[in-house]
Amino acid sequence: MLKLDDVTKEFRIGAFGGKSVAAVRNVSFEVVPGEVVSLIGESGSGKSTIGRMILGLNPVTRGSITFDGLPVRAGKEYYRHIQGIFQDPFSSFNPVFKADRVFAMIKDTYYPDVAEAEWARRVAVALRDVRLNPDQVLGKYPHQLSGGQLQRLLIARALLLDIRLLVADEITSMLDASTRIDVLNLLAELKARGLAVLYITHDLSLGNYLAERTVVLRGGRVVEMGPTERVFGDPLHPYTRELLSAVPRLHEPWDDAAPVDTCPYHERGGSGGLVEAEPGHHVACAELQRCLRP
Ligand SMILES: Nc1ncnc2c1ncn2[C@@H]1O[C@H](COP(=O)(O)OP(=O)(O)OP(=O)(O)O)[C@@H](O)[C@H]1O
């Protein structure tokens, strides 16, 4: 379904765009129908940039992203199947539109021929699916709704489309603990219905809760990926181990140049520097960043 193949994203920076920074480097992974893949890594590791490229909000510099074999093509038909939800639900709503208007815009764009009564029925079903009471949310402005209600509204909006992949970027980080679990359980239900989710988070425990597969990013590169229980249960890369051990040093930058005595994957990396250590479980050479330095 979704395939990233050797994807690199460079941003032009500097006064005249004369320099560039590589936010994502040689990233390859797939998301298959009905699968939850979590993308984890520290701040600045390139998670959101990957999400934005998948959503067609940032162009790819090199490599390719395809959905059902076709390149990303931002537009009405693409967004019928792929939707993104972001950290701050308030930013996704126009503050002067009531919730009804959000759904009316979906109808106008995608289902202009559906009768009003039928549309109202579909909206009510979608809202109940995300455990919202239509009477309590329709007719309200965004500021009259909680963060959790707004995230659910966005998921309901996605459900009204023929959605197959949801890119969920830190969607629970602004929610309180109990609302966060509610939203995660909701995503688990959607997964049970066959929806695929790319779950972007820096919170390892949340990724672990939902995802069949985990991709660990550092400095724009995949350092490890595989079945979640293997990546969490038997992390192979020192960076993954450091993330999982949650030692207080976590806020300190990982030392690229620190020698790693015995990296068994050294000099064995293929595309993106990854080695398949066991079926489906890939890891980068722990010295890769150092090796690739000019
Ligand atoms: N539009 C941009 N122009 C220049 N650099 C950018 C741009 N967007 C992102 N970057 C840089 O790309 C890198 C990756 O950013 P990104 O937002 O993808 O990281 P992230 O892992 O999602 O971080 P966070 O968890 O803090 O959201 C960072 O160094 C960031 O500064």
The ligand as an SDF file (V2000), in Angstrom:
LIG
                    3D

 31 33  0  0  0  0  0  0  0  0999 V2000
   10.7610   23.7780    6.6140 N   0  0  0  0  0  0  0  0  0  0  0  0
   11.9590   23.4540    7.1370 C   0  0  0  0  0  0  0  0  0  0  0  0
   13.0550   24.1670    6.7990 N   0  0  0  0  0  0  0  0  0  0  0  0
   14.2620   23.8360    7.2860 C   0  0  0  0  0  0  0  0  0  0  0  0
   14.4820   22.8180    8.1530 N   0  0  0  0  0  0  0  0  0  0  0  0
   13.4260   22.0900    8.5230 C   0  0  0  0  0  0  0  0  0  0  0  0
   12.1050   22.3700    8.0400 C   0  0  0  0  0  0  0  0  0  0  0  0
   11.2460   21.4670    8.5810 N   0  0  0  0  0  0  0  0  0  0  0  0
   12.0050   20.6680    9.3720 C   0  0  0  0  0  0  0  0  0  0  0  0
   13.2950   21.0280    9.3350 N   0  0  0  0  0  0  0  0  0  0  0  0
   14.4190   20.4010   10.0540 C   0  0  0  0  0  0  0  0  0  0  0  0
   14.3870   19.0210    9.7430 O   0  0  0  0  0  0  0  0  0  0  0  0
   14.7310   18.2590   10.8900 C   0  0  0  0  0  0  0  0  0  0  0  0
   13.6390   17.2610   11.1840 C   0  0  0  0  0  0  0  0  0  0  0  0
   12.4740   17.9590   11.6120 O   0  0  0  0  0  0  0  0  0  0  0  0
   11.1230   17.2050   11.9770 P   0  0  0  0  0  0  0  0  0  0  0  0
   10.1180   18.2340   12.3520 O   0  0  0  0  0  0  0  0  0  0  0  0
   10.7780   16.2780   10.8830 O   0  0  0  0  0  0  0  0  0  0  0  0
   11.5580   16.3670   13.2560 O   0  0  0  0  0  0  0  0  0  0  0  0
   10.6500   15.5650   14.3080 P   0  0  0  0  0  0  0  0  0  0  0  0
   11.3530   14.2850   14.5510 O   0  0  0  0  0  0  0  0  0  0  0  0
    9.2470   15.4960   13.8140 O   0  0  0  0  0  0  0  0  0  0  0  0
   10.7430   16.4970   15.5690 O   0  0  0  0  0  0  0  0  0  0  0  0
    9.6180   16.8270   16.7020 P   0  0  0  0  0  0  0  0  0  0  0  0
    9.3940   15.5510   17.4510 O   0  0  0  0  0  0  0  0  0  0  0  0
   10.2810   17.8810   17.5220 O   0  0  0  0  0  0  0  0  0  0  0  0
    8.4040   17.3030   15.9650 O   0  0  0  0  0  0  0  0  0  0  0  0
   14.9830   19.2540   12.0130 C   0  0  0  0  0  0  0  0  0  0  0  0
   16.3530   19.4870   12.0850 O   0  0  0  0  0  0  0  0  0  0  0  0
   14.2550   20.4780   11.5600 C   0  0  0  0  0  0  0  0  0  0  0  0
   14.8590   21.6390   12.0670 O   0  0  0  0  0  0  0  0  0  0  0  0
  1  2  1  0
  2  3  1  0
  2  7  2  0
  3  4  2  0
  4  5  1  0
  5  6  2  0
  6  7  1  0
  6 10  1  0
  7  8  1  0
  8  9  2  0
  9 10  1  0
 10 11  1  0
 11 12  1  0
 11 30  1  0
 12 13  1  0
 13 14  1  0
 13 28  1  0
 14 15  1  0
 15 16  1  0
 16 17  2  0
 16 18  1  0
 16 19  1  0
 19 20  1  0
 20 21  2  0
 20 22  1  0
 20 23  1  0
 23 24  1  0
 24 25  2  0
 24 26  1  0
 24 27  1  0
 28 29  1  0
 28 30  1  0
 30 31  1  0
M  END
$$$$
